[in-house]
Amino acid sequence: MRILRTIDEVRAAVTEARSGSQSVGLVPTMGAFHDGHLSLMRRAREQNDLVVVSLFVNPAQFGPNEDLGAYPRDEAHDAALAEREGVDILFAPEPAEIYPDGFATSIHVSGLTEVLDGAARGAFHFDGVATVVTKLFGIVRPDAAYFGQKDAQQLLVVRRVVQDLHLDVRIEACPIVRDADGLAMSSRNVYLDTDARQQATALNRALDAAARVHAEGEQAAARIVATAQRVLTDAGITPEYLELRGADDLRPLDRVDGDTLLAVAARVGAARLIDNHILTSEPAAAGIRSRTDAKGGA
């Protein structure tokens, strides 16, 4: 595996691969790898000749009071894990490589970024995501890029950017990976102490409870959300948001309508965590776990 720091190095490596008609897969990350990230790398490895993983803590998607400075970083550990998964190139640039002096362009996606995390964190967050992902697509020119379903809103934003800008890249959504206790894997889970870790498991338990009620025939958003809210209240968690929205466009819903996103965000201990389940309009098919979940090891 090669660790590359500059755009020119990555472009040269990709051009060489393209000259041999090799397919290219990109996994954009901010590092602090866990099994969720590794599952994306495995999917990319299965489907492509050349696998590029970007490791870049993107300052543009952090607000002034967020955890940019404290965000977990361990490049050596991440590099070892990526190499073990058969990654070919780890692109680990400095911020000035991505945002040089005079950089003045930002990509804003209307309609998807004003709700959920956009409302809780500010539209700047998804502007930063959309901008850096578009830059990475321009640098790597991948055939396919791999994103986790845990960041469901981010996934929709990226899909819209690709659609609206006619970018020639296939977006692959990969299942949520969970620890044995049901907690969705996240780089921010390292912020949780023992008590907070136990408390945080209520997020998935709340979503599971709501999914069970739906599987039994409940369609009304208010009652489905209330079921999840009771679990969070019992665990002492006040969510930043807990909402039922269209899975493809984030429109507000008063009942399950086709694929429907049940999304939650909450601060637990020192961590801000997000999670989601996808419900379907057919209760019998909903089960008690999202169709996008996968079990990971503890």
C-alpha positions in Angstrom: 0.0 0.0 0.0 1.2 3.5 -0.9 0.5 6.5 1.4 0.3 9.5 -0.9 0.1 13.2 0.3 -0.5 15.2 -2.8 -3.1 15.5 -5.5 -0.5 15.2 -8.2 0.7 11.8 -6.8 -2.8 10.4 -6.6 -3.7 11.6 -10.1 -0.5 10.0 -11.5 -1.3 6.7 -9.7 -4.9 6.7 -11.0 -3.8 7.6 -14.5 -1.4 4.7 -14.5 -4.2 2.3 -13.4 -6.6 3.7 -16.0 -4.0 3.1 -18.7 -4.3 -0.6 -17.9 -8.1 -0.4 -18.0 -8.4 -0.9 -14.2 -11.5 0.1 -12.3 -11.1 2.5 -9.4 -13.0 2.5 -6.1 -12.9 5.4 -3.6 -13.7 5.2 0.1 -13.8 8.7 1.6 -13.1 8.8 5.3 -11.9 11.0 8.2 -9.9 8.2 9.7 -10.1 6.6 13.2 -11.1 3.4 11.4 -13.5 0.9 12.8 -15.3 -2.1 11.3 -17.7 0.2 9.6 -15.0 1.8 7.6 -13.4 -1.6 7.0 -16.6 -3.0 5.6 -16.6 -0.2 3.0 -13.0 -1.1 2.0 -13.9 -4.7 1.7 -16.8 -3.8 -0.7 -14.6 -1.6 -2.7 -11.9 -4.3 -2.8 -14.4 -6.8 -4.1 -15.6 -4.6 -6.9 -12.5 -2.7 -8.1 -9.0 -3.2 -9.4 -7.6 -0.2 -7.6 -8.9 0.9 -4.2 -8.2 4.4 -2.9 -9.1 5.4 0.7 -8.9 9.1 1.6 -8.0 9.9 5.2 -8.8 13.6 5.7 -10.4 15.3 8.7 -12.3 17.9 6.8 -12.3 21.2 8.6 -15.0 22.6 6.4 -17.7 20.4 7.9 -16.9 21.3 11.6 -18.5 24.3 13.3 -16.6 26.6 15.6 -17.8 24.8 18.8 -17.4 21.3 17.4 -14.7 18.7 17.9 -12.3 19.3 15.1 -9.3 19.6 17.4 -10.3 16.6 19.4 -11.4 14.4 16.6 -9.6 11.0 17.0 -6.5 10.7 14.8 -4.1 7.8 14.5 -2.7 7.6 11.0 -0.3 4.7 11.7 -3.0 2.5 13.1 -5.4 3.4 10.2 -2.7 2.7 7.7 -2.1 -0.7 9.1 -5.8 -1.6 9.0 -6.2 -0.3 5.5 -3.2 -2.3 4.3 -4.7 -5.4 5.9 -7.9 -4.9 3.9 -5.9 -4.8 0.6 -6.2 -1.0 0.0 -3.8 0.1 -2.7 -3.6 3.9 -1.9 -4.1 5.8 1.3 -4.5 9.4 0.3 -3.7 11.4 3.5 -3.3 15.1 2.5 -2.6 18.1 4.7 -5.5 20.6 4.9 -3.5 23.1 2.7 -3.4 20.5 -0.1 -7.2 20.4 -0.2 -7.9 24.0 0.7 -5.0 26.1 -0.6 -4.7 29.8 -0.1 -7.4 31.6 -2.0 -9.8 28.7 -2.0 -13.2 30.2 -2.4 -15.7 27.6 -3.7 -18.4 25.9 -1.7 -21.1 23.5 -2.9 -24.6 23.9 -1.3 -27.4 21.4 -1.8 -30.8 22.9 -1.2 -33.8 20.9 0.1 -31.8 18.1 1.8 -29.5 20.1 4.1 -31.9 22.3 6.2 -33.4 19.4 8.3 -32.1 16.8 10.7 -28.3 17.3 11.0 -28.5 20.4 8.9 -30.9 22.0 11.4 -29.0 20.7 14.4 -25.5 21.5 13.2 -26.0 24.1 10.5 -26.1 24.0 6.8 -22.3 24.6 6.7 -21.8 21.0 7.7 -23.2 19.6 4.5 -21.7 22.3 2.4 -18.3 21.1 3.7 -19.2 17.5 3.0 -20.5 18.2 -0.5 -17.4 20.4 -1.3 -14.8 17.9 -0.1 -16.5 14.9 -1.7 -16.7 16.7 -5.0 -13.0 17.6 -4.8 -12.2 14.0 -4.0 -14.2 12.8 -7.0 -12.3 15.3 -9.2 -8.9 14.1 -7.8 -9.5 10.3 -7.9 -12.1 10.1 -10.7 -13.4 6.8 -9.3 -15.8 4.5 -11.0 -17.6 4.0 -7.6 -17.5 5.6 -4.2 -18.5 3.9 -1.0 -20.5 5.4 1.9 -22.2 4.0 5.0 -25.9 4.1 5.6 -25.4 5.3 9.1 -24.8 8.8 7.7 -28.1 8.5 5.7 -28.5 12.3 5.2 -24.9 12.6 4.0 -25.5 9.8 1.5 -28.5 11.6 0.1 -26.6 14.8 -0.2 -23.8 13.1 -2.1 -26.2 11.3 -4.4 -27.8 14.7 -5.2 -24.4 16.3 -6.0 -23.6 13.5 -8.4 -27.0 13.7 -10.0 -27.1 17.5 -10.3 -23.5 17.9 -11.5 -23.6 14.9 -13.8 -20.6 13.3 -12.1 -19.6 10.0 -13.6 -19.4 8.0 -10.4 -21.5 5.2 -9.0 -22.5 5.7 -5.3 -22.6 2.5 -3.3 -24.5 2.6 0.0 -23.2 0.0 2.5 -25.0 -1.3 5.6 -24.7 0.1 9.1 -22.2 -2.0 11.1 -23.1 -2.5 14.8 -21.2 -3.7 17.8 -22.6 -6.7 19.6 -24.6 -4.4 21.9 -26.3 -2.8 18.9 -24.5 0.5 19.0 -23.8 1.7 15.5 -20.0 1.9 15.0 -18.7 5.5 14.9 -15.3 7.1 15.3 -16.9 9.2 18.1 -17.7 6.1 20.2 -14.2 6.5 21.7 -15.5 9.5 23.6 -17.9 7.3 25.6 -17.0 6.1 29.1 -18.4 2.9 30.4 -21.7 4.4 31.7 -22.2 6.5 28.6 -21.5 3.5 26.4 -24.3 1.6 28.1 -26.7 4.6 27.9 -25.9 5.0 24.2 -27.2 1.5 23.4 -30.7 3.0 23.9 -30.5 4.7 20.5 -30.7 1.4 18.6 -33.1 -0.1 21.2 -35.4 2.9 20.6 -35.3 2.4 16.8 -35.8 -1.3 17.2 -38.9 -0.7 19.4 -40.3 1.6 16.8 -39.6 -0.8 14.1 -41.4 -3.6 16.0 -44.5 -1.4 16.5 -44.5 -0.7 12.8 -44.0 -4.4 11.9 -47.1 -5.1 14.0 -49.1 -2.8 11.7 -48.6 0.8 13.1 -48.3 3.3 10.2 -48.7 6.7 12.0 -45.5 8.6 12.4 -46.6 10.2 15.7 -47.1 6.8 17.4 -44.0 5.2 15.9 -41.9 8.2 17.0 -43.5 8.1 20.5 -42.5 4.5 20.9 -38.9 5.3 20.3 -39.1 8.4 22.5 -40.2 6.4 25.5 -37.1 4.2 25.2 -34.9 7.2 25.1 -36.7 8.9 28.0 -36.3 5.8 30.1 -32.5 5.9 29.3 -32.3 9.6 30.2 -31.6 10.7 26.7 -33.1 13.9 25.1 -32.7 13.6 21.4 -31.6 16.5 19.2 -34.0 15.1 16.7 -36.1 11.9 16.4 -38.1 12.1 13.1 -39.7 10.0 10.4 -38.9 11.3 6.9 -38.9 10.2 3.3 -35.9 8.0 2.8 -35.1 9.4 -0.6 -36.0 13.1 -0.2 -36.3 13.7 3.6 -39.8 15.1 3.2 -41.8 15.2 6.5 -44.2 12.4 6.9 -47.3 11.8 9.1 -47.2 8.0 8.3 -44.9 5.5 6.8 -44.9 6.0 3.0 -42.6 3.7 0.9 -39.1 3.5 2.2 -39.1 5.7 5.3 -36.2 7.0 7.4 -36.5 6.9 11.1 -33.5 9.0 12.3 -32.2 10.0 15.6 -29.3 12.2 16.9 -28.4 12.7 20.6 -25.6 13.8 22.8 -24.6 11.0 25.2 -21.8 11.7 27.6 -19.1 13.4 25.6 -20.3 12.2 22.2 -22.8 13.3 19.6 -24.2 10.2 18.0 -26.6 9.5 15.1 -28.4 6.4 14.0 -31.3 5.4 11.8 -33.5 2.6 10.6 -35.4 2.2 7.3 -39.0 1.2 7.6 -41.1 0.1 4.6 -44.7 0.6 3.8 -45.3 -3.2 4.1 -45.2 -3.8 7.9 -44.6 -7.5 7.5 -41.4 -6.8 5.6 -40.1 -4.3 8.2 -38.9 -6.7 10.8 -37.3 -5.3 13.9 -34.0 -4.1 12.2 -33.3 -1.9 9.3 -32.6 -3.5 6.0 -29.3 -1.6 6.0 -28.0 -3.1 9.3 -25.1 -5.5 9.6 -23.6 -7.0 12.7 -20.0 -6.3 13.6 -17.8 -7.7 16.3 -17.5 -6.1 19.7 
